[in-house]
Amino acid sequence: MSRRSMGGRWGAAVWIGALALLAVGCGGKEPGPKPPLTSAVSKAGSDVGMDLSRCEYKGRGDRSVVEGNGPGSDRVNIRKVFAIVGTGEDARKMLICREVDTNLDGQMDVVRVFNDKGDAISEQADTDYDGQIDTWVQFARGRVSMLQRDTNGDGKPDETRYYLDGKLSRVQRDTNYDGKPDVWEIYSGGVLERMGLDLDFDGHVDRWDRDMVAVRAAEAREREEEAAAERKAAAEDGGAGGEVTDARVSARHR
């Protein structure tokens, strides 16, 4: 089975699992209670042929590398790259890059980059295992803020997803691959609210299609909120008059 056909069947599921691998970290441990801060790279990577590293460390004296096994893997498939900051007794290591071989074919297909606070800032992934990056992720405050995908294999993103507080807020798609979006999706609370279509590909929305289920739900919420406000006002009036008003409000919103 070719790598591309295998990726077509398993790529998406394995890539999602890679996020968990990156969060868990490297299964191997550095030798000794206080490993020296050196730039020596373990030979495990060369043993399994992981020579297509996407983290920058080769030939750098200010980098330290640790490799190990991820959960369920019997071979080295995770590499963590640290920057060595400071000198002498003040030297310390800071994680700057982590990469994972999710399908255990000897090539790293997911790489995540961290800032100097240890927070993830970006990620790239080869989800169909053809050797070419097809997914790009940006993080903000520990959550995905933007995700881009290349769906036609030309090396350029043609779908962009934006997230707000961890929920999908809008999507842009380039369906004719001319480098410009022609489909726009707007979400509210992670639920599709409306979709804009550029039918003649001139860069402008020609038609907005609304999700009627979402529209009806929003209208129902508005009606209930209005009814609740009127019931509250009627209750504040007190007495029989308030009860009559409340009954009329209920009847009007049935």
N, C-alpha and C positions, 0 to 999 in steps of 0.2 A: 504494500500500500504506500503510495507517495505521501510526502509530508503535507502537500497541499490538500489531498483528499482527506487525510487524517485530520487536518486542521478544520476542514469544513464540517466534520462530524462532531469533533470534540473541542474545537478552539474556544468557543464562547464559555462553555462550562468550566474548562480548565483555567481560563484567564480569570474568571471570577474567583476560583479557588486560590489563584496566585495572590490576590489581595490579602487573603488570610495568611498565606505563607509569609508575605512581606511583613505583616503585623506581628506574627509570632517571632520571626527572626531566625537566626542561624542556629541549627541544631548542634553544631560542634562547639567545643569550648577551647579557649586558648590554654596552652599548657602552663602549669604552675600557678601559684596563688597570685603572683604579680608579674605578668608577662612583660618583657622589656618592650619599650616603644621603638621598634625597628621597622624598616620598610621591607623586610623579608616577606616574600609571598609563598604560601604553602604550595607544594608541588601537586596537590590534588587536582587543581584545574588542568594542568597539562596531562595528568594521568587519564582524565576522562574527555580530553579534547575540547575543553571550554575555552577556545582561543578567540572567540568572537565577543569578548567582553564589551559591554556598553558603558561600564564605569571607567573613568580615566584613572589609571594607576601605574601602568607599565612604564618603567624607566624613571619613576619619580621617587626621590628619596624622602619626600615628605608625606608618603602614603603608607599605610599598614593594611594588610588584607587578611581576612579570616574567612575560611570556607567550611561548610558543613552540610549535613543532611536535613532536609525538611521533613515534616511529619509524613510517614508512610513511604519514604524514599530510602532505598538501600545504597544509594550512591550520592556523592557530593553534587548538590544542585542549587546551593545558595551561596552567594558571595557577598560579603560586607566589606566596604572600603572605608577606611578611616583617614582623616587628615591628622597629621601630627602637628600640634600647636605648641609653641614654646620650646625651650631647650633645657637640658639637664633635668634637675629635680622638678622643675616647673612644667616639664613636658606633659601633655595629655593628649588623648585621642578623642576625635569627634567624628561620629558617623556622618558621612556625606553622601553615600550612595549604596544601594542594595539591589542586587539583581538575582533573578530566579530562572532556572530552567524548568518550566512547568511540565513539559512532556518528556523529560529525561532523555533527550536526544543528543545531549552534549553541547547545546547552544543556548545561551541565555536569551529568553524571549520577553522578560518583563524587567524593567529597571525603574527604580524610584530614587529621586534625589531629595536630600534634606537640607534645611538651612542650618545656621550655626546654633539654633536653639533646639535642634532635633526634630523639628516639625517637617512633615512631608510638604514639598512645594510643587513637585511635578512627577509624572510617571509616563513611560512609553511602553508599548506592548506590541508584540507580533502575535496576534491572536490566531492566525491561520498557519503559522510555522513555515512561512515561505522565505524567511530570512529578511523580510522587509517590515519596518514599523508601520502599523496601520491604525493604532489607537494612541491618542495623546490625552492626558488628564492633568488638570490644574487643581490645586487644593487651596483652600482658604480657611484658616483657623481649624485645621484638622478635618475638614469636610471637602468633598468634591464640589468645585465651583463651576468647572467647565469640562466637558468631555467631547473630543472630536474623533471622528472615525473616517477612514478611507474605505469606501465600500466597493470601489471598482479597480483597486490595485494600481493606481497611477502615482501613488506616493504622496498625494495631497488630500487633505480632509474635505469631504463633501457633505458631512453631517456634523452639526455642532449642537450640543445640548448644554443649557445653562441651568444652574441650580441655585436656589436661594434657601438658606438655612437647611440644607440637606434635601430639599424637595425640588423636583423638576419644575422650572418656571417657564421656559420657552425652548423651542427647537427650530433650527434653520436647516433646510436641506437644499442641496444643489442636484436636482434630478437629471439635468442634461449635461452636467459636468463641464460647464463653461466658466467655472470659478466664481459664480454669483448665486446666492440663494434664490430659489423660486417657490419654496414652500415655507411658510412660517406657522408654527403651532404655539398657541398661548395657553398656559396652564394656570390654574388657581388651586392652591393647596395640593398640587400634584395631579389634579384632574384636568383633562383637556377641556378648554372652554371654547376656543374657536380656532379655525385654521384659515390662513390666507394663501391664495394661489396666484402666481404670476403666470397667466396662460400664454402670453406672447413673449415671455422671457426678456422683458425690457427693464427689469429691475424694480417694477412697481406692482403692488397687489391689485389684481383685477377683480377678485371675488373673495369675500369672507364667508366661510361656512361655519356655522355655530353648532356645537354639540347640544342637541335639544334636551338630552337627559340632564346635562349640567345646568342648562338654562331653566328647566322646570324645577330642578332642585333648588336653585337660587331663588326663583320666584316663590316657591313654597316657604323657604326660610323667611323671605321678606314679609309674606302674608302673616306668618306666625308671629314675627316680631311686632308687626303693626297691631295684631290682635292682642298680644300680651301687653303692649303699651296702653291700649284702650281699656283693657280689663283692669289694669293697675289704676288708671285715672278714675274709672267707675268706682273701684273699691275705696279710693280715697274720698269720694263724695259721701260714702256711707249711706245707711238707711235703705229704705225700700227703693228709692229712686236709683240708687247705685245698683241694686240687684236687677232692676228692669233694664237699665243701660247695659249691664253685663250680658244679660240674656240676648239683647238685640245685637250686640257685638258678636257673640258666639254664633247666632243665626246667620249673620252676614258673611261669616268666614267659613261656613260649612262647605 
